[in-house]
Amino acid sequence: MSAVCQVTGKKPGYGKQVSHSHQRTSRRWEPNLQRRRYWVPGEGRHVRLRVSVNGMKTIDKRGIDAVVREMRARGVKF
């Protein structure tokens, strides 16, 4: 399963880890993804989402109905 937030679209960031000896190795910064179940009153059912913590803040701010409506317009399946 890919590490992408369904609400915000956040993906892993890529870069180099630099040691004390300045040897570089590849690494990636994962988004803080959580599995959450939200009740959507407009649809009368629960929706299970894989969202970042930033996405949870977006849902708290704008409401789950508005966020789900926007996600369906983008074509996100859940």
N, C-alpha and C positions, 0 to 999 in steps of 0.2 A: 504494500500500500504506500502510495507516495505521501511525502510529508508536505502537504499543501492545505492551507486553511480554506474551508469552503465558503467562508464569509468574506474575508479580506483578500484571499489569494496569495497570502504570504508563503514563500518558498525558502528552502535552505540557502544560506549564503556560503560562498566558497572562497577559500583563501589559503594562506600558508601559516603554519605554526612555526615560530622561530625559537629555537632553543638557546640556551646560554652560550653555546659555541657558535651560534648564528647559522646552524644547519637548518635548512628549510624542508618541511614536509607538508603535504597537502592535508587539509582538514575542511570540515564544513560546520557551520553554525545552524543548528536545527531550530525551527520556530517552536514556541512553547504550545504544542497541540494537546488538546484534551478531548475526550469523547463525552458529549453532553446530550441529554435528552430534554427537549423543550416541548411544552404544551402549546399548540397553535390554536387559539380559540376560533379563528376564522375558518379553519378546516375541521375542527372538532377532533383532533388526533394529536398524538405525540410525533415529533420529528427528531431523529437521532442525527447529530451533526458532529463533524470533526473540526473543531474550531480552535484558533489560537486564543490566548487570554485577551489579546487586543480585539479579537472578534467578539468575545463575550461582552466586552465593554461597549462595543458597537450595538449589540443586541439590547443591552440594558438601556442605552441612550435612545435608540430609535424605535425599539419594540420589535418583537419577533415577527409579527404580521408583516411589517414593512420590509424587514430583511428577507423573509421567505419569498415575498412577492418579487423583490429585486433579483433574488437568486434564480427563481423560476424563469424570469425574463432573460437571464444570461444563459439558461439551459443547464443549470446544475441539477443533477439527479440525486435524490436522497430518499 
